[in-house]
Amino acid sequence: MSIWKKLTGAAEKTAKDVEKKAAALAKDAEKAAGQAAKDATKFAKGLADKAEDVADDAKKAAIKAGKTAQVKAKAAATDAKKKATKVGKVVGKEAAVAADALKASAARATKEVKKALNAKPDASWSVADLKAAAKAKGVSGYSTMTKPQLLKALK
């Protein structure tokens, strides 16, 4: 088996490993986003429950203080509950956005690895990269060749 085939096989295996890891990371990110959304909802519900408790306490105090105070306390508690629910929703949305971004990043990384493995030498490659490719391909005299000669030999 030639060194080129060994290197190609190793590169393909590495690409598959990277692709599997990227998929696993995307899946983990999706799970984490789901859990973050659940946690945010639970947190918002807890805040809402606490806001209701505060509202109940405020209501009791308002009854003692008079009808005017009761109306103001209830309004404040309702406002606090709305704000707590809104915060929970925002946190859940942010977690979903972060998961989507991580998933997209993993997909781009996988695509770039596949692209690099299938790349053909061109003028954008450094002389060192071209010499390494020539050596791997078994080109004789590659060490003294210029960049154009290396490009021609590798095509």
Secondary structure, 3 states (H helix, E strand, C coil): CCHHHHHHHHHHHHHHHHHHHHHHHHHHHHHHHHHHHHHHHHHHHHHHHHHHHHHHHHHHHHHHHCHHHHHHHHHHHHHHHHHHHHHHHHHHHHHHHHHHHHHHHHHHHHHHHHHHHCCCCCCCCCHHHHHHHHHHHCCCCHHHCCHHHHHHHHC
